[in-house]
Each structure stands twice: as C-alpha cells, then as structure tokens.
Amino acid sequence: MRFETRVPIKEVMKFRPATIPVDTTVASAAQKMCQEEVGSCIVLENSHPAGIITEQDINCKVVAKDRKPGDVLVKEVMSTPLITIEADKTVGDVVDMMVRHKVRRVPVVENGYVTGIVTVRDILAVSNEMNEIMANLIEINRYDDLITGICDECECMSDDLRSVDGRMLCPECRAEEEPL
C-alpha cells in the first residue's frame, strides 16, 4: 500500500475549485456551491486564500442560529485559519494533514495562489481504484505457479511468493517460518 500514498497531489486534486471574495454573502456562497455542485468555497482576499466556507459552516453558524444568509458575510462564518498544502506534495502528505487537522478538504496552493483542492472523496476514489487494480493483479497471478510481488515480511521483490498464514512470503522468509 506504500506506493499508493506517493501519488502526486496533482493526480487527484480538482483544478479551479469554487472560490468567492471575502465580502460575499452566505446566500451567494450557498448559491455558488449549488451551481458548482460542491460542498465548499475557498474564500479569497486580494486573490489569496483567507478561509473556507463549507456546508457545515452554513448549517451550524447561520441556519442553526436563525441568521438570514443574505445578511451574513462569509468572512464572519468561514473556517480559519485555512489549512493548505503545496502542489508538489503527495497524497500521503495531504492525508496526514487531514488527519492531523481534522479537515476533509485541503486547498492546494502554488506561490500563494489556490490552484486546486483535494477532498476526502478524491482520495477515496483513488484508493478504490488502486484496490481494484491490486485485486485484478492478484486474480491474474492466481493462475500462475509463481507469484511475483513484494514479500510481506522483508518487503523485497520476489518472483516466487507463496501464501503462509495469509502472508505472501519469498523463499528466504518462508524458510525462516518453517519449524526446526
């Protein structure tokens, strides 16, 4: 699974995410989210990211408090500070960041400007695709006497993997597992 997390962010991020100026009303932000079929808008101040407004921000900070969305500016209810990641990072880096900061969306920035966004849904889509690929490769290799891959014990490449107690082991690691 280690190779999956090394995928560059640019391979999974959505380019040109929904953005709105800091002085936009919550009603306008909600309309933009509906129009673009997204759950958030990145809030910009002087073309630079200042925060993010999400469906949850609107529900908890506006609707639940019986405030009128047309009278509330996004800068009053947006989530800050904005957690961002540089475009040269990997999926593993963004997942670590999401877990550490307990966020589900991370804007991608280059030179201080937003170029994209990565969401939990984007990462799950990649994970599901990778799992399908791995399952297909395993299925193909079941018909061969010799299975090629990485040993679960020593993590070395082998063209003679065999299953031992549910782990795929190379000849050397299998020898170590055999009782004396």
Residue frames relative to the residue before (quaternion, step in Angstrom):
aa qw qx qy qz dx dy dz
M 1.0000 0.0000 0.0000 0.0000 0.00 0.00 0.00
R 0.4904 0.7022 -0.4150 0.3070 3.58 1.20 -0.40
F 0.6588 0.5299 -0.3293 0.4204 3.63 0.92 -0.85
E 0.5965 0.5998 -0.3650 0.3888 3.60 1.06 -0.68
T 0.6955 0.4825 -0.2844 0.4501 3.59 0.96 -0.80
R 0.6304 0.5421 -0.3382 0.4408 3.60 1.21 -0.23
V 0.3897 0.7074 -0.4872 0.3322 3.58 1.26 0.16
P 0.4678 -0.6776 0.4806 0.3016 3.62 -0.83 0.90
I 0.6024 -0.5781 0.4180 0.3580 3.57 -1.08 0.77
K 0.6229 0.5768 -0.3454 0.3999 3.59 0.96 -0.83
E 0.6265 0.5503 -0.3337 0.4396 3.60 1.20 -0.45
V 0.7793 0.3257 -0.1727 0.5067 3.61 1.16 -0.48
M 0.5946 0.6109 -0.3702 0.3691 3.60 1.14 -0.48
K 0.4142 -0.6441 0.5752 0.2876 3.50 -1.32 0.39
F 0.3332 -0.7386 0.5541 0.1909 3.56 -0.81 1.01
R 0.8386 0.1667 -0.1539 0.4952 3.57 -1.25 0.58
P 0.0231 0.8246 -0.5635 0.0445 3.60 0.52 1.14
A 0.6350 -0.5165 0.4053 0.4071 3.55 -1.28 0.31
T 0.0125 0.7913 -0.6098 0.0420 3.56 -0.83 1.03
I 0.0731 -0.7753 0.6264 0.0341 3.53 -1.27 0.56
P 0.5347 -0.6094 0.4642 0.3567 3.59 -1.14 0.51
V 0.6512 -0.5670 0.3659 0.3473 3.55 -1.20 0.65
D 0.7248 0.4295 -0.2470 0.4788 3.61 1.10 -0.58
T 0.3825 0.7169 -0.4802 0.3304 3.60 1.24 0.46
T 0.4703 -0.6501 0.5060 0.3165 3.59 -1.12 0.57
V 0.6164 -0.5391 0.4250 0.3857 3.54 -1.25 0.46
A 0.6083 0.5537 -0.3544 0.4448 3.61 1.03 -0.71
S 0.6691 0.4829 -0.2976 0.4802 3.60 0.94 -0.85
A 0.6227 0.5312 -0.3370 0.4653 3.58 1.05 -0.75
A 0.6547 0.5057 -0.3093 0.4690 3.59 0.94 -0.89
Q 0.6333 0.5247 -0.3295 0.4638 3.59 0.99 -0.79
K 0.6556 0.5055 -0.3144 0.4646 3.58 0.96 -0.84
M 0.6329 0.5262 -0.3335 0.4597 3.59 0.99 -0.82
C 0.6581 0.4997 -0.3072 0.4721 3.59 0.96 -0.84
Q 0.6553 0.5299 -0.3004 0.4467 3.56 0.93 -0.95
E 0.7732 0.3415 -0.1782 0.5038 3.58 0.92 -0.91
E 0.3721 -0.7650 0.4510 0.2700 3.58 1.37 0.04
V 0.4863 0.6217 -0.4531 0.4145 3.55 0.85 1.10
G 0.4649 -0.7019 0.4751 0.2558 3.56 -1.23 0.36
S 0.7887 0.1898 -0.1224 0.5718 3.57 1.25 0.15
C 0.1633 -0.7289 0.6485 0.1465 3.52 -1.39 0.26
I 0.3701 -0.6865 0.5751 0.2468 3.54 -1.02 0.79
V 0.3068 -0.7632 0.5488 0.1492 3.54 -0.84 1.06
L 0.1585 -0.8111 0.5613 0.0433 3.55 -0.75 1.13
E 0.0715 -0.7424 0.6644 0.0483 3.50 -1.21 0.75
N 0.8187 -0.0736 -0.0226 0.5690 3.57 -0.52 1.22
S 0.6941 -0.5120 0.2353 0.4480 3.56 0.99 1.01
H 0.6425 0.4861 -0.3299 0.4920 3.62 1.27 0.12
P 0.5534 -0.6350 0.4174 0.3411 3.60 -1.01 0.74
A 0.1275 -0.8058 0.5773 0.0336 3.56 -0.87 1.06
G 0.7850 -0.1265 0.1211 0.5943 3.58 1.17 -0.55
I 0.3047 -0.7086 0.5924 0.2326 3.51 -1.34 -0.27
I 0.1612 -0.7518 0.6287 0.1167 3.55 -1.08 0.71
T 0.1275 -0.8068 0.5767 0.0158 3.54 -0.81 1.09
E 0.6843 -0.4411 0.3703 0.4473 3.53 -1.30 0.16
Q 0.6473 0.5248 -0.3196 0.4511 3.57 1.00 -0.81
D 0.6105 0.5347 -0.3532 0.4654 3.61 1.01 -0.74
I 0.6678 0.4997 -0.3009 0.4623 3.58 0.90 -0.93
N 0.6814 0.4937 -0.2923 0.4545 3.58 0.87 -0.92
C 0.7715 0.3997 -0.2019 0.4519 3.59 0.75 -1.05
K 0.7783 0.3711 -0.1815 0.4728 3.58 0.97 -0.81
V 0.7441 0.3276 -0.2047 0.5450 3.58 1.24 -0.27
V 0.7557 0.4016 -0.2284 0.4642 3.58 0.43 -1.23
A 0.6992 0.4793 -0.2814 0.4497 3.61 0.78 -0.98
K 0.7058 0.4152 -0.2525 0.5155 3.58 1.21 -0.45
D 0.4407 -0.7379 0.4130 0.3011 3.54 1.36 0.31
R 0.3507 0.7074 -0.5255 0.3168 3.56 0.99 0.91
K 0.4691 -0.6713 0.4977 0.2857 3.57 -1.10 0.62
P 0.4563 -0.7290 0.4406 0.2574 3.64 -0.50 1.19
G 0.6603 0.5182 -0.3114 0.4456 3.60 1.07 -0.62
D 0.6980 0.4519 -0.2587 0.4916 3.58 1.29 -0.33
V 0.6651 0.4831 -0.2879 0.4913 3.60 1.29 -0.20
L 0.3020 -0.7419 0.5702 0.1824 3.58 -0.91 0.93
V 0.5936 -0.5981 0.4018 0.3585 3.56 -1.08 0.72
K 0.6067 0.5708 -0.3691 0.4122 3.62 1.03 -0.63
E 0.6227 0.5483 -0.3344 0.4469 3.60 1.22 -0.41
V 0.8149 0.2587 -0.0998 0.5089 3.58 1.07 -0.66
M 0.4566 0.6958 -0.4541 0.3182 3.62 1.24 -0.08
S 0.4854 -0.6358 0.5132 0.3112 3.55 -1.25 0.48
T 0.0929 0.7623 -0.6326 0.1006 3.52 -0.91 1.05
P 0.5439 -0.1555 -0.8235 -0.0439 1.60 -2.21 1.02
L 0.5309 -0.6327 0.4671 0.3158 3.53 -1.17 0.61
I 0.2762 -0.7373 0.5981 0.1497 3.54 -0.85 1.04
T 0.0233 0.8089 -0.5844 0.0600 3.60 -0.61 1.13
I 0.1937 -0.7567 0.6094 0.1360 3.54 -1.31 0.22
E 0.5062 -0.6471 0.4819 0.3046 3.55 -1.12 0.69
A 0.6070 -0.6239 0.3818 0.3108 3.55 -1.11 0.79
D 0.6663 0.5151 -0.3170 0.4362 3.63 1.14 -0.40
K 0.5134 0.6508 -0.4125 0.3778 3.61 1.26 0.12
T 0.4955 -0.6673 0.4843 0.2733 3.56 -1.35 0.14
V 0.6841 -0.4410 0.3754 0.4434 3.54 -1.34 0.13
G 0.6253 0.5424 -0.3365 0.4490 3.60 0.99 -0.77
D 0.6410 0.5246 -0.3168 0.4621 3.58 1.01 -0.83
V 0.6957 0.4676 -0.2894 0.4621 3.59 0.85 -0.92
V 0.6120 0.5314 -0.3532 0.4672 3.62 1.06 -0.66
D 0.6323 0.5231 -0.3285 0.4676 3.59 0.94 -0.86
M 0.6602 0.5115 -0.2983 0.4621 3.57 0.96 -0.90
M 0.6464 0.5242 -0.3201 0.4527 3.59 0.94 -0.89
V 0.6704 0.4908 -0.2933 0.4730 3.57 0.93 -0.90
R 0.6741 0.5138 -0.2944 0.4415 3.58 0.85 -0.97
H 0.7869 0.3193 -0.1586 0.5036 3.59 0.91 -0.88
K 0.3650 -0.7634 0.4593 0.2704 3.58 1.35 -0.01
V 0.4523 0.6434 -0.4768 0.3925 3.56 0.82 1.11
R 0.3518 -0.7507 0.5264 0.1885 3.56 -1.21 0.53
R 0.7445 0.2650 -0.1639 0.5905 3.56 1.33 -0.16
V 0.0175 -0.7944 0.6070 -0.0088 3.56 -0.92 0.91
P 0.3355 -0.7358 0.5527 0.2012 3.59 -0.60 1.11
V 0.3071 -0.7255 0.5917 0.1709 3.55 -1.13 0.78
V 0.0831 -0.8187 0.5681 0.0087 3.56 -0.80 1.05
E 0.0711 -0.7355 0.6713 0.0582 3.49 -1.34 0.58
N 0.8472 -0.0416 -0.0267 0.5290 3.55 -0.76 1.12
G 0.7320 -0.4527 0.2330 0.4527 3.58 1.00 0.83
Y 0.6652 0.4652 -0.2982 0.5022 3.60 1.28 -0.02
V 0.4802 -0.6625 0.4966 0.2896 3.58 -1.06 0.75
T 0.0868 -0.8038 0.5878 0.0295 3.56 -0.85 1.02
G 0.8117 -0.0344 0.0438 0.5814 3.56 1.21 -0.36
I 0.2429 -0.7308 0.6088 0.1908 3.52 -1.36 -0.22
V 0.1691 -0.7487 0.6324 0.1047 3.55 -1.15 0.72
T 0.1083 -0.7960 0.5943 0.0384 3.55 -0.87 0.99
V 0.6666 -0.4682 0.3814 0.4370 3.55 -1.28 0.27
R 0.6286 0.5476 -0.3327 0.4408 3.59 0.99 -0.80
D 0.6264 0.5320 -0.3377 0.4589 3.62 1.02 -0.78
I 0.6785 0.4909 -0.2852 0.4662 3.57 0.94 -0.91
L 0.6432 0.5128 -0.3272 0.4650 3.58 0.97 -0.79
A 0.6147 0.5448 -0.3486 0.4514 3.59 1.03 -0.72
V 0.6643 0.4851 -0.3008 0.4826 3.59 0.94 -0.87
S 0.6447 0.5288 -0.3222 0.4483 3.58 0.94 -0.87
N 0.6599 0.5037 -0.3118 0.4621 3.57 0.92 -0.88
E 0.6445 0.5145 -0.3222 0.4648 3.58 0.98 -0.81
M 0.6611 0.4999 -0.3072 0.4677 3.59 0.93 -0.88
N 0.6429 0.5153 -0.3267 0.4629 3.60 0.98 -0.80
E 0.6381 0.5149 -0.3273 0.4696 3.60 1.01 -0.74
I 0.6358 0.5215 -0.3231 0.4683 3.58 0.98 -0.85
M 0.6681 0.4978 -0.3009 0.4641 3.58 0.89 -0.95
A 0.6416 0.5196 -0.3265 0.4602 3.60 0.94 -0.84
N 0.6542 0.5057 -0.3108 0.4688 3.59 0.97 -0.82
L 0.6522 0.5067 -0.3144 0.4681 3.59 0.96 -0.82
I 0.6374 0.5112 -0.3278 0.4743 3.58 0.99 -0.79
E 0.6528 0.5206 -0.3126 0.4530 3.57 0.93 -0.91
I 0.6397 0.5190 -0.3223 0.4665 3.60 0.95 -0.84
N 0.7179 0.4658 -0.2533 0.4511 3.57 0.89 -0.93
R 0.5224 0.6375 -0.4243 0.3750 3.62 1.15 -0.24
Y 0.6647 0.5102 -0.3072 0.4511 3.57 1.13 -0.53
D 0.6377 0.5016 -0.3297 0.4827 3.58 1.24 -0.21
D 0.5259 -0.6129 0.4781 0.3453 3.58 -1.16 0.56
L 0.7654 0.2778 -0.1538 0.5597 3.56 1.01 -0.79
I 0.1845 -0.7731 0.5996 0.0934 3.54 -0.88 0.97
T 0.2315 -0.7683 0.5869 0.1079 3.53 -0.85 1.06
G 0.3756 0.7107 -0.5386 0.2524 3.55 -1.02 0.83
I 0.6309 -0.5138 0.4158 0.4064 3.53 -1.27 -0.44
C 0.4707 -0.6820 0.4951 0.2609 3.53 -0.87 1.04
D 0.4652 -0.6994 0.4763 0.2599 3.58 -0.90 0.97
E 0.6762 0.4913 -0.2940 0.4636 3.61 1.17 -0.46
C 0.8265 0.2210 -0.0969 0.5086 3.60 0.54 -1.16
E 0.3584 -0.7731 0.4483 0.2699 3.59 1.36 -0.19
C 0.4672 0.6430 -0.4623 0.3931 3.58 1.17 0.62
M 0.5413 -0.6072 0.4742 0.3368 3.54 -1.19 0.59
S 0.0422 0.7862 -0.6143 0.0517 3.56 -1.02 0.84
D 0.2860 -0.7413 0.5726 0.2019 3.57 -1.14 0.57
D 0.6932 0.3896 -0.2669 0.5445 3.58 1.29 0.41
L 0.1643 0.7898 -0.5681 0.1628 3.59 0.60 1.13
R 0.0257 -0.7691 0.6386 0.0101 3.55 -1.12 0.75
S 0.4971 -0.6618 0.4807 0.2897 3.54 -1.14 0.68
V 0.0429 0.7569 -0.6493 0.0606 3.56 -0.90 1.05
D 0.8298 -0.1217 0.0268 0.5440 3.57 -0.51 1.23
G 0.7365 -0.4447 0.2295 0.4551 3.58 0.92 0.92
R 0.6581 0.4469 -0.3206 0.5143 3.62 1.26 0.13
M 0.3791 -0.7088 0.5479 0.2317 3.55 -1.06 0.79
L 0.0217 -0.8336 0.5489 -0.0582 3.57 -0.50 1.26
C 0.4599 -0.6466 0.5411 0.2785 3.53 -1.24 0.69
P 0.7098 -0.4553 0.2994 0.4464 3.64 -1.21 0.24
E 0.6579 0.5209 -0.3237 0.4371 3.62 0.91 -0.83
C 0.6985 0.4566 -0.2705 0.4800 3.57 0.90 -0.92
R 0.5976 0.5412 -0.3628 0.4673 3.60 1.13 -0.58
A 0.6321 0.5407 -0.3246 0.4503 3.57 1.02 -0.82
E 0.6608 0.5044 -0.3016 0.4669 3.59 1.03 -0.79
E 0.6597 0.5182 -0.2988 0.4549 3.59 1.14 -0.61
E 0.5928 0.5923 -0.3695 0.4015 3.62 1.16 -0.54
P 0.4872 -0.6638 0.4820 0.2994 3.58 -1.00 0.83
L 0.4863 -0.6843 0.4687 0.2749 3.55 -1.10 0.73
